[in-house]
């Protein structure tokens, strides 16, 4: 299990502060309760890539996907 410590300096802005656990060379599944603009999800993916994760997948129980999601959706392809 990996934990991502994040902070929100302002609305719809998330910064990954720490990744707790070893992700180097591993495939990761991110499970999130809600994805709105996907900014937090993207920050998590970028942090995991920098930490050496291989493939990264995502799942959400409430994918609202509004606001800035349209500009971010090419990242999910």
ABEGO torsion letter per residue (X at the ends): XBBBBBBBABBGBBBBABBBEBABGBBBBBBBABBBAGAAAAAAAAAAAAAGBBBBBBBBABBAGBEAAAAAAAAAX
